[in-house]
Amino acid sequence: MLKTRLKPPSLRFLLSHPAHLVACGFGSGLSPFAPGTAGTLFAWALFPILREWTSDFELLAILLACFIGGVLAVHKTGADLGVVDHGSIVWDEIVPFWLVLVFCPANVLWQTAAFLLFRFFDIVKPQPARYFDEQVKNGFGVMCDDLIAAGYTVLVLALLKFLFK
């Protein structure tokens, strides 16, 4: 099941609660076209700033906090929108893609491959991602299906790195 495609919420909704601002990717999820892709691009654009100012340990700790906080923000926003996995909710793309970028070589070719692979796995939802998408109807399920897509992406990138480097 793909994200429910509904009209994006208003800017007023986005700013009405901090959870909405986070879950909707600070506005990137309000894109009327491919909000998940917009959220992933937002993550990619923001990652160099995170990487520059944090150690590996600090970055992983931040990502863990963003995941846990994201479960809560996504759950609240989904409940307020009346749709657990509304298309405008993109924090579930942002945090897992940051994790992918932690393990990705820092050049545009590898990061482009990471972006394309992540979007592919996020859309196709191979098991167990599909289980979380279809059966776990809360913020944890929404966040986990993309975390699994990130895992598949890192696995394929590692295989490609082994084959081509």
C-alpha positions, 0 to 999 in steps of 0.5 A: 500500500502506497502512502495515501494520496490526499490534498496536502494540508495547509500551512496553518496545519503545518504550523499548528503543532510542532509535531506537524512541522517535524512530521511534514519535513518542515514543509517539504511534505507539502509538495503537491507532487511526489512529497516523499521524493521532496522529503528525501531531497530535503534530507539529502540537502540538509545532510552535509550540515549535519555531517559537518558539525557532528562526530559519527557517534553524535550523528548516530545519537541524533538519528536515534533521537530523530527516529524516536521523536519521529514515531511520536510526531508521525503518529500525532500528525497522522491522527490529526490528519485522520490518515495514519500514513498521509502523503505529506508525512515525510519524516519517515523518509528523512531520518532513514535517508540520513542513515543511508547517507551515513554509510554512503561514500561522500560523492554525488554519484554514490549519493545519487545511487543511494537516493534512487535505491532508497526511493525504489525500496520505499515505493516497492516495500519488500518484506518486512517493510510491507508488513509494517506498512500494511499491518502496523498502523501507527507512527512506529509502523510508518517509520519502520517501513522506511527504516527497512528500505534504508537497510536494503539500500545500504545492503545494495550500496555495500554490494555495489561498492564491493563490485566496483571499487 
